[in-house]
Amino acid sequence: MAAGLVAFAGAARGEEWVFYSGSRLTGDTGPALRDWYGLNRLTPVPEAEAPALHYYDLDSVASNYPYPGGIVRVWEKAVVQRETKSYAKAREEVEREEEKKLKRKLTVLDAAKVFPLAVNRATKEITTLYEINCDTLEFFILEANNYDSEGDRIAREANFDMNLWIAVRPGSVMEVLSKKMCQQ
């Protein structure tokens, strides 16, 4: 167990993104990608047909190998293949729509509703740090970041519940990623 921890501690986040799958999103693509467990529900499709492309960072792959099975940690990136706006422009747009719908100026309390709508509309990429258990085919999320069309990070969630392991669903994009990571 200590060897696995040492391997993880020494892993540095690089920028060598390797394409591994495309996916077709249903409905509005913003919320579908912001759903952190979405990879487990997305069906892989060929790159040419994919509204979203998925990559893993080869430099970030860290495992407790050379031992068989075990845990692998990897950064994954989902890129939406549609036009998006900067967060500032998306927020202005959402605020105008909400004011029109509510027929009043927005208050500070309305920000709780505006923020996720603007993030979903502006998201161009999501990077997620996964930990995958190759023995049980389960995963959990350590961190997730949303980026807008300008490349600015617009949302970050970290320290997900490490006791919440999710089973990898057969036929999903998460299964494709898990298979690639577990054979490294």
C-alpha positions as CSV (number, residue, x, y, z in Angstrom):
1,M,0.0,0.0,0.0
2,A,2.8,2.4,0.8
3,A,4.3,1.9,-2.7
4,G,1.1,3.0,-4.3
5,L,1.0,6.2,-2.2
6,V,4.5,7.0,-3.1
7,A,3.7,6.6,-6.8
8,F,0.7,8.9,-6.5
9,A,2.6,11.5,-4.6
10,G,5.3,11.7,-7.3
11,A,2.9,12.1,-10.2
12,A,3.0,15.5,-11.8
13,R,0.2,16.9,-13.9
14,G,1.4,17.2,-17.5
15,E,-0.1,18.3,-20.8
16,E,0.2,15.3,-23.1
17,W,-3.5,14.7,-23.9
18,V,-4.3,11.5,-25.7
19,F,-7.7,11.0,-27.5
20,Y,-9.5,7.9,-26.3
21,S,-13.2,8.3,-27.2
22,G,-15.9,10.5,-28.6
23,S,-19.4,10.6,-27.1
24,R,-22.8,11.7,-28.1
25,L,-24.6,13.9,-25.6
26,T,-28.3,13.9,-25.3
27,G,-30.3,17.2,-24.9
28,D,-28.4,20.3,-23.7
29,T,-24.7,19.5,-23.6
30,G,-23.8,21.9,-20.8
31,P,-25.5,20.1,-17.9
32,A,-24.6,16.7,-19.3
33,L,-20.9,17.4,-19.1
34,R,-21.2,19.2,-15.8
35,D,-22.7,16.0,-14.4
36,W,-19.5,14.6,-12.8
37,Y,-20.6,11.0,-13.2
38,G,-21.6,11.6,-16.8
39,L,-18.8,9.5,-18.3
40,N,-20.4,6.6,-16.8
41,R,-23.7,7.3,-18.7
42,L,-22.2,8.4,-22.0
43,T,-22.0,6.0,-24.9
44,P,-18.8,6.0,-27.0
45,V,-19.1,7.0,-30.7
46,P,-16.4,7.5,-33.4
47,E,-14.5,10.8,-33.2
48,A,-16.1,12.1,-36.5
49,E,-19.6,11.7,-35.1
50,A,-18.9,13.0,-31.6
51,P,-20.3,16.2,-30.2
52,A,-17.8,15.7,-27.3
53,L,-14.3,14.4,-27.4
54,H,-12.5,12.7,-24.5
55,Y,-8.8,12.7,-23.7
56,Y,-6.6,11.5,-20.9
57,D,-3.3,13.1,-19.8
58,L,-0.6,10.5,-20.4
59,D,1.8,12.3,-18.1
60,S,-0.7,12.2,-15.2
61,V,-1.3,8.4,-15.2
62,A,-0.1,7.1,-11.8
63,S,-0.7,3.6,-10.5
64,N,0.6,1.1,-7.9
65,Y,2.0,-1.0,-10.7
66,P,4.1,-3.2,-11.3
67,Y,1.7,-5.0,-9.1
68,P,-1.4,-6.5,-10.9
69,G,-4.7,-4.7,-10.5
70,G,-4.9,-2.0,-8.0
71,I,-5.6,1.7,-8.3
72,V,-4.9,4.1,-11.2
73,R,-5.2,7.9,-11.0
74,V,-5.6,9.9,-14.2
75,W,-6.7,13.3,-15.4
76,E,-9.4,13.2,-18.1
77,K,-10.6,16.1,-20.3
78,A,-13.9,16.4,-22.1
79,V,-14.1,19.0,-24.9
80,V,-17.5,20.1,-26.3
81,Q,-17.5,20.5,-30.1
82,R,-19.8,23.5,-30.2
83,E,-19.5,27.2,-29.9
84,T,-19.4,28.5,-26.3
85,K,-19.0,31.9,-24.8
86,S,-16.8,33.3,-22.1
87,Y,-18.2,33.0,-18.6
88,A,-18.7,36.8,-18.4
89,K,-20.8,36.8,-21.6
90,A,-22.8,33.7,-20.6
91,R,-23.5,35.2,-17.2
92,E,-24.8,38.5,-18.8
93,E,-27.0,36.5,-21.1
94,V,-28.4,34.3,-18.3
95,E,-29.0,37.4,-16.1
96,R,-31.0,39.2,-18.9
97,E,-33.1,36.0,-19.5
98,E,-33.8,35.6,-15.8
99,E,-34.7,39.3,-15.3
100,K,-37.1,39.0,-18.3
101,K,-38.6,35.8,-16.9
102,L,-39.0,37.2,-13.3
103,K,-40.0,40.7,-14.5
104,R,-37.6,42.3,-12.0
105,K,-34.0,43.1,-11.3
106,L,-32.0,40.1,-9.9
107,T,-31.0,40.1,-6.2
108,V,-28.0,38.6,-4.5
109,L,-30.0,35.6,-3.7
110,D,-30.7,35.0,-7.4
111,A,-26.9,34.4,-8.0
112,A,-27.3,30.9,-6.6
113,K,-29.5,30.1,-9.7
114,V,-27.5,32.2,-12.2
115,F,-24.1,30.8,-11.5
116,P,-24.7,27.1,-12.5
117,L,-26.7,28.2,-15.5
118,A,-23.9,30.4,-16.7
119,V,-21.2,27.8,-16.0
120,N,-23.2,25.2,-18.0
121,R,-23.6,27.6,-20.9
122,A,-20.0,28.7,-20.9
123,T,-18.3,25.4,-20.4
124,K,-16.0,24.3,-23.3
125,E,-13.8,21.8,-21.4
126,I,-14.0,19.9,-18.2
127,T,-10.9,18.3,-16.6
128,T,-11.5,15.6,-14.0
129,L,-9.1,13.7,-11.8
130,Y,-10.3,10.1,-11.5
131,E,-9.1,7.3,-9.3
132,I,-10.0,3.9,-10.8
133,N,-9.9,0.6,-9.0
134,C,-8.9,-2.0,-11.6
135,D,-9.7,-4.9,-9.4
136,T,-13.4,-4.0,-8.7
137,L,-13.9,-1.8,-11.8
138,E,-15.1,1.2,-9.7
139,F,-14.1,4.8,-9.7
140,F,-14.4,8.0,-7.8
141,I,-13.6,11.7,-8.5
142,L,-11.0,13.7,-6.7
143,E,-11.4,17.0,-8.5
144,A,-13.3,18.5,-11.4
145,N,-12.7,21.8,-13.2
146,N,-14.8,23.7,-15.8
147,Y,-13.1,26.0,-18.4
148,D,-14.8,28.5,-20.7
149,S,-14.0,29.3,-24.4
150,E,-11.2,31.7,-23.2
151,G,-9.5,28.9,-21.3
152,D,-10.4,30.4,-17.9
153,R,-11.3,28.1,-15.0
154,I,-14.9,29.0,-14.1
155,A,-15.7,26.3,-11.6
156,R,-13.8,23.9,-9.4
157,E,-15.0,21.1,-7.1
158,A,-12.5,19.2,-5.1
159,N,-12.4,16.7,-2.3
160,F,-15.2,14.5,-3.4
161,D,-16.3,11.8,-1.0
162,M,-13.5,9.2,-1.3
163,N,-15.8,6.5,0.1
164,L,-18.2,6.9,-2.7
165,W,-16.9,4.4,-5.3
166,I,-19.2,4.1,-8.4
167,A,-19.3,0.9,-10.5
168,V,-18.1,1.4,-14.0
169,R,-21.1,0.9,-16.3
170,P,-20.5,-1.5,-19.3
171,G,-20.7,0.2,-22.7
172,S,-19.9,3.6,-21.3
173,V,-17.1,6.1,-22.0
174,M,-15.9,5.4,-18.4
175,E,-15.5,1.8,-19.3
176,V,-13.3,2.7,-22.3
177,L,-11.1,4.9,-20.0
178,S,-10.9,2.3,-17.3
179,K,-9.8,-0.4,-19.7
180,K,-7.1,1.9,-21.1
181,M,-5.9,2.8,-17.6
182,C,-6.0,-0.7,-16.2
183,Q,-3.8,-2.1,-19.0
184,Q,-1.1,0.6,-18.6
